[in-house]
Amino acid sequence: MKGINQLQAKWGVGPVQFWLIIVTFALGGSLIGRLCSKILNLVFLDKNWAFWLIYPLILTILWPFSVIFVSFFTGQFSFFRGYLGRVGSRLFGGGAAAKITAPSTASSAPIHIAIFASGAGSNARKIIEHFEQRGAGASKVLGSKAAPIKVSLIVCNVPGAGVIDIAKEKGIPTLMINKAEFAATGYVESLQNAEIQFIVLAGFLWKVPEVLVRAYPKAIINIHPALLPKYGGKGMYGARVHEAVMAAGEKQSGITIHWVNEHYDEGAIIYQATCEVTPSDTPDTLANKIHALEHAYFATTIEKLLVK
């Protein structure tokens, strides 16, 4: 069971899709095995050494085509297209899979987003629903060339977090991650398997490892509940930020949307919005003001970055 969970996490898929992938592998292998055997039986009168030399060679060559064929019927074509592409790249391209960068919107192919979150997921919900509405609106415009933007994966590091319930409600696959593997691999292969092109940190509390930053240059953004460069860094999140702002007697606070690098809250600033801090405010009332700014500007800023 542990091995299954690890493989599921590596591929970045839910349990239902995982077993559909396994079935696709099995049916593809069975189909091409039978086909190869029948073809070679027409050539060889008996299964001699030549038969057993040629059989695995033909099987290896034709197996990917068989799996792709079967994947149309199991609904896993998208997964296997990416999976086999990366296998081919490693076998014939002389190295690791190509890095993924911020996508072009020249075509109408969907732009796949992953949201990383550790908590209730209010920002994740707003982003998901914003692009649901955008997609519905664009589909009504005859000849619209607006690229669809889709939240295709929720990545979470806290079992039982509210954002997982939102993912289930919206029918979005969830990838649960652990700290050791995240630090070592960044789950880059899982993200690539899910065809993720852009990453949004929405209340995600772990530092992003360098391996993930390198794989997604200029394609990871974060939202911070203060006006950076003030009140950022390790341990500065949620109520801690608002308490620090009020303790310092600040007259303004706000949100900062910024690019992500290997350091906490140090990436280049993309957008800031402000709110007033009044003498009657508490950390809770200030948090409410900040949430209102996040919900008003986060999704629209993502859209502006992706639709140029």
MOCORQUI-V168114 format. One record per residue. N is the residue number from 1. RES is the residue in one small letter. NEAR is the number of other C-alpha atoms within 8 Angstrom. Layout:
N:RES:NEAR / N:RES:NEAR
This chain:
1:m:4 / 2:k:5 / 3:g:6 / 4:i:7 / 5:n:8 / 6:q:8 / 7:l:8 / 8:q:12 / 9:a:12 / 10:k:9 / 11:w:11 / 12:g:12 / 13:v:13 / 14:g:10 / 15:p:7 / 16:v:6 / 17:q:9 / 18:f:10 / 19:w:8 / 20:l:10 / 21:i:9 / 22:i:8 / 23:v:8 / 24:t:13 / 25:f:9 / 26:a:8 / 27:l:10 / 28:g:14 / 29:g:11 / 30:s:8 / 31:l:9 / 32:i:12 / 33:g:9 / 34:r:8 / 35:l:8 / 36:c:11 / 37:s:9 / 38:k:8 / 39:i:8 / 40:l:10 / 41:n:10 / 42:l:7 / 43:v:6 / 44:f:9 / 45:l:6 / 46:d:6 / 47:k:9 / 48:n:7 / 49:w:6 / 50:a:7 / 51:f:11 / 52:w:9 / 53:l:8 / 54:i:8 / 55:y:11 / 56:p:8 / 57:l:8 / 58:i:9 / 59:l:11 / 60:t:8 / 61:i:7 / 62:l:9 / 63:w:11 / 64:p:9 / 65:f:7 / 66:s:12 / 67:v:14 / 68:i:12 / 69:f:9 / 70:v:11 / 71:s:12 / 72:f:9 / 73:f:7 / 74:t:9 / 75:g:7 / 76:q:13 / 77:f:10 / 78:s:7 / 79:f:9 / 80:f:12 / 81:r:9 / 82:g:11 / 83:y:9 / 84:l:9 / 85:g:9 / 86:r:9 / 87:v:8 / 88:g:9 / 89:s:12 / 90:r:11 / 91:l:8 / 92:f:6 / 93:g:8 / 94:g:7 / 95:g:7 / 96:a:7 / 97:a:7 / 98:a:4 / 99:k:7 / 100:i:8 / 101:t:11 / 102:a:11 / 103:p:8 / 104:s:6 / 105:t:12 / 106:a:5 / 107:s:7 / 108:s:9 / 109:a:7 / 110:p:8 / 111:i:13 / 112:h:12 / 113:i:14 / 114:a:15 / 115:i:13 / 116:f:13 / 117:a:16 / 118:s:13 / 119:g:10 / 120:a:7 / 121:g:13 / 122:s:7 / 123:n:11 / 124:a:11 / 125:r:10 / 126:k:10 / 127:i:10 / 128:i:10 / 129:e:8 / 130:h:9 / 131:f:12 / 132:e:9 / 133:q:8 / 134:r:8 / 135:g:10 / 136:a:8 / 137:g:8 / 138:a:9 / 139:s:8 / 140:k:6 / 141:v:7 / 142:l:5 / 143:g:4 / 144:s:7 / 145:k:6 / 146:a:8 / 147:a:12 / 148:p:9 / 149:i:10 / 150:k:11 / 151:v:12 / 152:s:11 / 153:l:13 / 154:i:16 / 155:v:12 / 156:c:16 / 157:n:10 / 158:v:8 / 159:p:6 / 160:g:5 / 161:a:11 / 162:g:9 / 163:v:16 / 164:i:11 / 165:d:8 / 166:i:10 / 167:a:12 / 168:k:9 / 169:e:7 / 170:k:6 / 171:g:6 / 172:i:11 / 173:p:11 / 174:t:13 / 175:l:12 / 176:m:10 / 177:i:10 / 178:n:7 / 179:k:7 / 180:a:6 / 181:e:10 / 182:f:11 / 183:a:9 / 184:a:8 / 185:t:9 / 186:g:11 / 187:y:10 / 188:v:10 / 189:e:8 / 190:s:12 / 191:l:12 / 192:q:9 / 193:n:12 / 194:a:12 / 195:e:8 / 196:i:14 / 197:q:14 / 198:f:14 / 199:i:12 / 200:v:11 / 201:l:12 / 202:a:12 / 203:g:11 / 204:f:10 / 205:l:7 / 206:w:4 / 207:k:7 / 208:v:12 / 209:p:11 / 210:e:8 / 211:v:10 / 212:l:12 / 213:v:13 / 214:r:8 / 215:a:10 / 216:y:14 / 217:p:10 / 218:k:8 / 219:a:11 / 220:i:13 / 221:i:11 / 222:n:11 / 223:i:13 / 224:h:12 / 225:p:12 / 226:a:13 / 227:l:13 / 228:l:9 / 229:p:7 / 230:k:6 / 231:y:11 / 232:g:13 / 233:g:9 / 234:k:5 / 235:g:5 / 236:m:9 / 237:y:10 / 238:g:8 / 239:a:9 / 240:r:9 / 241:v:13 / 242:h:13 / 243:e:9 / 244:a:9 / 245:v:11 / 246:m:11 / 247:a:7 / 248:a:6 / 249:g:6 / 250:e:9 / 251:k:7 / 252:q:8 / 253:s:13 / 254:g:13 / 255:i:15 / 256:t:15 / 257:i:13 / 258:h:13 / 259:w:13 / 260:v:16 / 261:n:10 / 262:e:9 / 263:h:10 / 264:y:10 / 265:d:11 / 266:e:9 / 267:g:9 / 268:a:7 / 269:i:9 / 270:i:8 / 271:y:8 / 272:q:10 / 273:a:8 / 274:t:10 / 275:c:9 / 276:e:7 / 277:v:11 / 278:t:6 / 279:p:4 / 280:s:4 / 281:d:9 / 282:t:7 / 283:p:10 / 284:d:8 / 285:t:8 / 286:l:11 / 287:a:11 / 288:n:8 / 289:k:9 / 290:i:13 / 291:h:8 / 292:a:8 / 293:l:13 / 294:e:11 / 295:h:10 / 296:a:8 / 297:y:8 / 298:f:13 / 299:a:12 / 300:t:8 / 301:t:9 / 302:i:8 / 303:e:8 / 304:k:8 / 305:l:7 / 306:l:10 / 307:v:8 / 308:k:5
